[in-house]
Amino acid sequence: MKPCTVAFIVAEMMIPELGKFACNGNFRGGLGDLSGHIPDGMAGRGVKVLPITYFYPTHWQTREPINYHHTPAQWLFDLDVDIHFGRRTVPIFGIGRAGAWAYGINDPCAGYLYPGNSEKKIDQAAFLGRAVPALLKRLGQKPDIMWCQEWMAGLVIPNMRDDPYFDDTKYLFTIHTTVREALETFPAEWYGKTAVDGRHCEDYIRNGNGRIDISFGSVKQAHRITGVSEENGEVLRAMFPEAARENKISGIMNGVSRNFMLSPHIKALGDNPTPEGLWGAHLQDKQELLQYIQAKTGMAFNPQKPLVGLVRRLATYKNQKPMFEKIVEAICSDRDETANGREGLATNLFIGGIAHEDDGECRQWMSEFAEWMKNPHLRGRFVYIPEYSERIRTLAVRGSDTWVSCPQLRLEACGTSDFGAKMNGNPNIASRTGGIREHGKEINFETGEGDTLFIEPYNSATLYLQLKRMTGRMYDFLENGNGSWLTIRANNFLGGKELDVAHMIEKYEKLCFEPLLEQDPA
């Protein structure tokens, strides 16, 4: 591919270099996690990338202020942004992220990431839409491609298309969810709040419901659209048939930085570790996770028992509580016991994650998970930590013996926590949906093939049966030396190499960047 510059625009980004507090205050789910890995993949492919995101003044979880002068980020300059017939001046910070220089727009009016208030959200999107082109012009940059993530970054497109300075720029828009609640819409009378010229009004107000739909408008305005897995691409083509007819939509599976996710204990083994070496490294990772759990909760899990983990943002479609509530006692009961008519699996279960503050149903899940810890049948065998952070996610995917992802079918756009588990040799039990539908291969314990057990048919009874198979195989190794457990782990480790974000960017080069560079910018 010929040299080009890609500006990567997103409303949340995991930047560990900011330090724990500021990093966790600027991402709260899979999009932010992925965004933090993109610069690594772009650098690995030799593509010049300009990551631009918000540096929020308030931490979304603690509501404490974030002072970026007290982080390793550098204040660069104050930027004048024209919006709503006035001018606002905001600080711009910069920091290195995985081989790239990331820019943070520290708008003091932005509040925190993903507020519940719809007016606040559209104000954030509108300001980002005006600030990004102003920042690029201040930097003297004319990107070949603007790669905008989700509707919060979508208003960048019409503002830049209206500016002759960016006449040669092409626009790529990626949708990371097909859950309707996340594809937010707004009353038509709020169009003025978007800070977008009125001549674009027809693109953003859908005839069907008379509401502003920034995702819909971004699909119309961008030159190409991507979903974040093959399945997600299929769903988007059904949602946006006009764009599908124009052949604008591709489904490209996400990736994560293997260098970032891979355990230091595995790295120490070199490029080709043995299955036994991988197991030894994993035991060290498991011990670190158990120590973290004990420090957070006071609970000391038995390290000799299988540890099943899932750390995800809590959302109704991710379905954590409904899938586990009828089987959790059986999972945690001893093998000579029964619970609700099911044999005990003698397995420890760790759930982590937090729901949005305005999600009443999933906030209730948080309370119920906390109550499960008080259940005498589960005490010392089940733990819930109400946290989503870079540290807990990384420790969990490395240290859990088995990873579970159980979202409802066709609602998980991709999911990347299973990527991290697989890279570290830890097998997945998962719904056959999203990214793992592509990269997962069904386990056959008899032949030693595969890396994943799928929840088919999709229900909690199947989840229990697959957990029984997986934990039973681990116990067979621990008690009888059956090596198939190590073989399956090695399959995961080897297959995980293909999930590196550099492979994702390579696909973007072929399917998006190269065609866009050849396309007329009109």
C-alpha positions in Angstrom: 0.0 0.0 0.0 1.3 3.5 -0.8 2.2 5.7 2.2 -0.8 7.4 3.7 -1.9 9.1 6.9 -5.0 7.8 8.8 -6.6 9.9 11.5 -8.3 7.6 14.0 -11.2 9.4 15.8 -12.9 7.9 18.8 -14.7 9.1 22.0 -12.9 6.7 24.3 -9.4 5.2 24.3 -7.5 3.0 26.7 -4.1 4.7 27.1 -2.1 3.0 29.9 0.6 5.5 29.5 -1.7 8.1 31.2 -1.5 6.1 34.5 -4.2 4.0 36.1 -6.6 6.7 37.2 -6.7 8.8 34.0 -6.5 5.7 31.8 -9.6 4.1 33.4 -11.4 7.4 33.4 -11.2 7.5 29.6 -12.6 4.1 28.6 -15.3 1.9 29.9 -15.8 -1.0 27.4 -14.7 -2.8 24.3 -14.5 0.2 22.0 -12.1 2.0 24.2 -10.1 -1.2 24.8 -9.8 -1.8 21.0 -9.0 1.8 20.3 -6.0 1.6 22.6 -4.7 -1.3 20.5 -5.1 0.3 17.1 -2.0 2.4 17.2 0.1 -0.8 17.9 -1.4 -2.5 14.8 -1.0 0.6 12.6 2.6 1.0 13.7 3.2 -2.7 13.1 2.0 -2.3 9.5 3.9 0.9 8.9 0.8 3.1 8.6 1.0 6.6 9.9 -1.8 7.1 12.4 -3.1 10.2 14.2 -5.3 9.0 17.2 -7.6 11.8 18.4 -9.9 11.3 21.4 -11.4 13.1 24.3 -9.5 13.6 27.5 -12.5 13.8 29.8 -12.2 16.2 32.8 -14.2 13.9 35.1 -13.7 10.2 35.8 -16.9 8.3 34.7 -16.8 5.9 37.7 -15.6 7.9 40.6 -16.8 11.4 39.4 -13.5 12.8 40.5 -11.7 15.4 38.4 -8.8 14.3 36.2 -5.9 16.7 36.0 -3.9 15.8 33.0 -1.1 18.1 34.1 -0.5 15.5 36.8 -0.1 12.7 34.2 2.7 11.9 31.8 0.7 13.6 29.0 2.2 16.9 27.6 0.1 20.0 27.3 0.7 21.1 23.7 -1.4 24.2 23.2 -4.9 25.8 23.6 -7.1 25.3 20.6 -9.8 27.7 19.5 -13.0 25.8 18.4 -15.8 27.7 16.6 -19.2 26.2 17.5 -22.8 27.5 17.8 -21.8 31.1 16.6 -19.2 31.4 19.3 -15.7 30.2 20.2 -14.4 27.9 22.9 -10.8 27.4 23.8 -9.7 24.0 25.1 -6.4 22.5 26.1 -4.8 19.9 23.8 -2.6 17.2 25.3 -0.4 14.6 23.6 1.1 11.3 24.7 2.8 8.4 23.1 0.6 5.3 22.7 2.1 2.1 21.2 4.3 3.8 18.6 1.9 6.7 17.8 1.4 10.2 19.2 -2.2 10.4 20.6 -4.0 13.7 20.9 -6.4 14.4 23.7 -9.1 17.1 23.5 -9.6 18.2 27.2 -12.8 20.1 26.8 -13.7 21.3 30.4 -17.4 21.2 29.4 -17.3 17.5 28.3 -18.1 16.1 31.8 -17.5 12.3 31.7 -17.6 9.5 29.2 -21.1 8.3 28.1 -23.3 10.3 30.4 -26.9 9.3 30.7 -28.2 12.7 29.7 -29.0 12.7 26.0 -28.4 16.5 25.6 -25.0 16.1 27.1 -24.2 13.3 24.7 -25.1 15.2 21.6 -23.2 18.2 22.9 -20.1 16.0 23.3 -20.5 14.6 19.8 -21.1 18.1 18.3 -18.0 19.5 20.0 -15.8 16.6 18.9 -17.2 17.2 15.3 -16.0 20.7 15.4 -12.8 20.3 17.4 -11.2 17.5 15.3 -11.0 19.5 12.0 -9.8 22.5 14.0 -7.1 20.4 15.6 -6.0 18.9 12.3 -5.7 22.3 10.7 -3.7 23.6 13.7 -1.3 20.6 13.3 -1.1 21.3 9.5 -2.4 17.8 8.8 -4.5 16.7 5.8 -5.2 13.0 6.5 -5.7 10.8 3.5 -8.4 8.9 5.5 -10.5 9.8 8.5 -11.5 6.7 10.4 -14.4 7.6 12.7 -15.6 5.2 15.3 -19.3 5.1 16.3 -21.9 7.8 16.2 -20.0 9.9 18.8 -17.3 10.6 16.2 -19.7 10.7 13.2 -20.2 14.5 13.2 -16.6 15.0 12.3 -17.5 13.8 8.7 -19.9 16.5 7.6 -17.9 19.3 9.2 -14.7 18.2 7.3 -16.6 17.6 4.1 -17.7 21.2 4.2 -14.2 22.5 4.5 -12.2 22.8 1.3 -9.0 22.3 3.3 -9.9 18.6 3.4 -11.1 18.2 -0.2 -8.9 15.1 -0.8 -9.8 13.3 2.4 -11.8 10.0 2.4 -14.1 8.9 5.2 -14.3 5.4 6.8 -17.0 4.9 9.5 -17.1 1.9 11.8 -20.1 0.7 13.8 -19.2 -1.4 16.9 -22.7 -2.3 18.0 -26.0 -3.2 16.5 -27.9 -2.9 19.8 -30.6 -0.3 19.1 -30.2 1.4 22.5 -26.6 2.1 21.8 -27.3 3.6 18.3 -28.9 6.6 20.0 -31.3 8.9 18.3 -32.5 12.4 19.2 -35.5 14.7 18.6 -35.5 16.4 15.2 -35.8 19.8 16.9 -32.3 19.2 18.3 -30.7 19.4 14.9 -29.2 22.8 15.8 -27.3 21.1 18.6 -25.3 19.0 16.2 -23.4 22.1 14.9 -23.7 20.7 11.4 -24.8 22.8 8.4 -28.5 22.6 7.7 -27.9 21.3 4.2 -27.0 17.9 5.7 -30.3 17.7 7.6 -31.9 15.1 5.2 -29.0 12.7 5.8 -29.3 12.8 9.6 -33.1 12.8 10.1 -34.7 9.5 9.2 -38.0 9.7 7.4 -39.3 6.6 9.3 -39.2 8.1 12.8 -38.4 11.8 12.3 -35.5 11.6 14.7 -31.8 12.6 14.3 -29.8 9.4 13.7 -26.1 10.2 13.6 -25.2 6.6 12.8 -27.6 6.6 9.8 -26.2 10.0 8.6 -22.6 8.8 9.0 -23.3 5.7 6.9 -24.7 8.0 4.2 -21.8 10.5 4.3 -18.8 8.1 4.6 -17.2 6.5 1.6 -16.9 3.1 3.3 -18.5 1.4 6.3 -17.2 -1.5 8.4 -18.6 -3.7 11.0 -16.2 -5.4 13.5 -16.8 -9.0 12.5 -18.2 -10.9 9.5 -21.4 -11.4 11.4 -21.6 -7.8 12.3 -21.1 -6.9 8.7 -24.1 -9.1 7.8 -26.3 -7.4 10.4 -25.2 -3.9 9.2 -26.0 -4.8 5.6 -29.5 -5.7 6.7 -29.8 -2.5 8.8 -28.6 -0.2 6.0 -29.8 -1.7 2.7 -28.9 1.4 0.6 -25.3 1.3 1.7 -25.3 -2.5 1.1 -26.5 -2.0 -2.5 -23.7 0.5 -3.0 -21.3 -2.2 -1.7 -20.0 0.1 1.0 -20.1 -2.3 3.9 -17.5 -4.8 5.0 -17.2 -7.0 8.1 -13.7 -7.1 9.4 -13.0 -8.9 12.7 -11.3 -6.8 15.4 -7.9 -7.6 16.8 -5.9 -6.8 20.0 -2.3 -6.2 20.6 -0.7 -9.6 21.3 2.4 -7.8 22.7 0.1 -6.0 25.2 -2.1 -8.9 26.2 0.5 -11.7 26.4 1.6 -12.7 29.8 5.2 -11.8 30.7 5.6 -15.3 32.1 4.7 -16.7 28.6 7.0 -14.1 26.9 9.9 -15.4 29.1 9.5 -18.8 27.5 10.5 -17.5 24.0 8.7 -17.9 20.7 7.9 -21.6 20.8 7.0 -22.6 24.4 6.1 -26.2 25.1 2.6 -27.1 26.4 4.1 -27.9 29.8 5.9 -24.5 29.8 2.7 -22.8 28.9 1.0 -24.5 31.8 3.7 -23.5 34.2 3.5 -19.8 33.1 -0.3 -20.0 33.4 -0.1 -21.1 37.0 1.9 -18.0 37.8 -0.7 -15.9 36.1 -3.5 -17.6 38.0 -1.7 -17.0 41.3 -1.5 -13.3 40.4 -5.2 -13.2 39.6 -6.1 -15.0 42.9 -3.9 -12.6 44.8 -5.8 -9.6 43.2 -9.1 -11.2 44.0 -8.1 -11.7 47.6 -6.8 -8.2 48.0 -10.1 -6.8 46.6 -12.5 -9.1 48.4 -10.7 -10.9 51.2 -11.7 -14.2 49.6 -9.0 -16.8 49.1 -9.9 -19.2 46.3 -8.5 -22.7 46.3 -5.8 -22.6 43.5 -6.2 -26.3 42.9 -9.7 -25.9 41.6 -10.6 -24.8 38.1 -11.2 -21.0 37.9 -13.8 -19.8 35.4 -13.7 -16.1 34.6 -15.7 -13.5 32.8 -15.0 -9.8 33.0 -17.2 -7.8 30.7 -19.2 -4.6 30.8 -22.6 -5.6 32.2 -25.4 -5.2 29.6 -28.6 -7.0 29.0 -27.5 -8.5 25.7 -24.3 -9.8 27.3 -26.7 -11.8 29.4 -24.4 -12.7 32.3 -26.9 -13.1 35.1 -29.6 -14.9 33.2 -27.1 -17.5 31.9 -25.6 -18.2 35.3 -28.3 -17.8 37.9 -29.8 -21.3 37.6 -26.4 -23.1 37.4 -24.1 -21.1 39.6 -24.7 -23.4 42.7 -24.0 -26.5 40.6 -20.8 -25.0 39.2 -19.5 -24.2 42.6 -20.7 -27.3 44.5 -18.3 -30.2 45.2 -18.4 -33.1 42.7 -20.0 -35.4 45.2 -22.9 -33.0 45.7 -25.9 -31.9 43.5 -27.6 -28.5 43.2 -30.8 -28.0 41.4 -30.6 -31.5 40.0 -27.1 -31.0 38.6 -23.8 -32.5 39.6 -21.4 -30.2 41.3 -18.4 -29.2 39.2 -16.1 -28.1 42.1 -15.2 -24.9 40.2 -14.6 -21.4 41.3 -16.4 -18.6 39.4 -15.2 -15.0 39.1 -17.4 -12.4 37.5 -16.2 -8.8 37.0 -17.8 -5.8 35.4 -20.0 -2.8 36.0 -23.2 -1.6 34.4 -24.0 1.9 33.2 -25.3 4.1 36.0 -28.6 4.5 34.1 -29.1 0.8 33.3 -31.5 -0.1 36.1 -31.8 -3.8 35.1 -28.1 -4.4 35.1 -27.4 -2.3 38.2 -29.8 -4.7 39.8 -27.6 -7.6 38.5 -24.7 -6.0 40.4 -26.7 -6.1 43.6 -27.7 -9.7 43.0 -24.1 -10.8 42.2 -23.1 -9.3 45.5 -25.8 -11.2 47.3 -24.6 -14.5 45.6 -21.3 -14.0 47.5 -23.3 -14.3 50.8 -25.0 -17.5 49.8 -23.5 -20.2 52.1 -23.3 -22.6 49.1 -21.3 -20.1 47.2 -19.2 -18.4 49.9 -15.5 -18.9 49.1 -16.3 -20.3 45.6 -17.9 -17.3 43.8 -16.8 -13.8 43.7 -18.0 -10.6 42.0 -15.9 -7.5 41.7 -17.8 -4.4 40.5 -15.0 -3.0 38.4 -14.0 -2.6 34.8 -10.4 -1.5 34.3 -7.4 -2.3 32.2 -5.8 -4.1 35.1 -8.6 -6.4 36.1 -9.4 -7.3 32.5 -5.8 -8.2 31.8 -5.2 -10.2 34.9 -8.4 -12.1 34.3 -7.8 -13.1 30.7 -4.4 -14.3 31.7 -5.2 -16.0 34.9 -8.6 -17.7 34.4 -8.4 -21.4 33.5 -11.5 -21.1 31.3 -13.1 -17.9 29.9 -16.8 -17.5 29.3 -18.6 -15.1 26.9 -22.3 -15.7 26.7 -24.0 -12.8 24.8 -27.3 -13.2 23.0 -26.8 -14.3 19.4 -26.2 -11.7 16.7 -26.0 -8.8 19.3 -22.3 -9.1 20.1 -20.6 -7.1 17.4 -17.2 -8.8 18.0 -16.1 -9.0 21.6 -12.3 -9.1 22.4 -12.0 -10.5 25.9 -12.0 -14.0 24.4 -9.1 -12.9 22.2 -7.0 -12.1 25.2 -7.8 -15.4 26.9 -7.0 -17.4 23.7 -3.7 -15.6 23.2 -2.7 -16.7 26.7 -3.7 -20.3 26.0 -6.9 -20.3 28.0 -9.8 -22.0 26.3 -13.2 -20.3 25.7 -16.8 -21.3 26.3 -18.8 -19.0 24.2 -22.0 -18.2 22.2 -21.4 -18.8 18.5 -21.6 -15.1 17.6 -19.4 -12.1 17.0 -15.7 -12.5 16.5 -15.4 -15.9 18.1 -17.8 -17.3 15.4 -14.9 -16.7 13.0 -11.8 -17.6 15.0 -13.2 -20.3 17.3 -12.9 -23.9 16.4 -15.0 -26.5 18.2 -13.0 -28.7 20.6 -12.7 -32.4 20.0 -11.0 -33.8 23.1 -10.5 -37.2 21.6 -8.5 -36.0 18.6 -7.0 -33.0 20.4 -8.3 -30.5 17.8 -10.0 -27.2 18.4 -9.9 -24.4 21.0 -13.5 -23.5 22.0 -16.7 -25.0 23.3 -19.7 -23.3 21.9 -23.0 -22.8 23.8 -25.2 -24.6 21.3 -28.2 -24.7 21.7 -27.9 -21.3 23.4 -29.2 -21.6 27.0 -27.8 -21.9 30.5 -28.3 -25.7 30.5 -25.8 -26.0 27.6 -23.5 -23.6 29.3 -23.5 -25.9 32.3 -22.8 -29.0 30.2 -19.9 -27.3 28.4 -18.4 -26.1 31.7 -18.8 -29.7 32.9 -16.8 -31.0 29.9 -14.1 -28.3 30.2 -13.6 -28.5 34.0 -13.8 -32.3 33.8 -11.0 -32.4 31.3 -8.9 -30.1 33.5 -9.5 -32.3 36.6 -8.6 -35.4 34.4 -5.2 -33.7 33.8 -4.7 -32.7 37.4 -5.6 -36.1 38.8 -4.7 -38.5 36.1 -2.2 -36.7 33.9 -4.4 -36.7 30.8 -2.5 -34.5 28.4 -5.4 -33.4 26.2 -5.9 -30.4 28.5 -2.4 -29.2 27.7 -3.0 -29.9 24.0 -6.2 -27.7 23.9 -4.4 -25.0 25.7 -1.5 -25.1 23.2 -4.1 -24.9 20.4 -5.4 -21.7 21.9 -2.0 -20.2 22.2 -1.1 -20.9 18.6 -4.4 -19.8 17.3 -4.2 -16.6 19.3 -1.3 -15.4 17.2 -3.7 -14.8 14.3 -5.8 -12.4 16.5 -3.1 -9.8 16.7 -4.3 -6.3 15.8 -1.7 -6.1 13.0 -3.6 -8.8 11.1 -6.8 -6.7 11.5 -5.0 -3.7 10.1 -3.7 -5.8 7.2 -7.3 -6.6 6.3 -8.3 -2.9 6.6 -5.5 -2.0 4.2 -6.8 -4.4 1.5 -10.5 -3.9 2.0 -10.7 -0.2 3.0 -7.5 1.9 2.9 -6.3 0.9 -0.6 -9.7 1.2 -2.3 -10.3 4.5 -0.6 -7.0 5.9 -1.8 -8.0 5.0 -5.3 -11.5 6.4 -5.0 -12.7 9.9 -6.1 -13.2 11.9 -2.9 -16.6 13.3 -3.9 
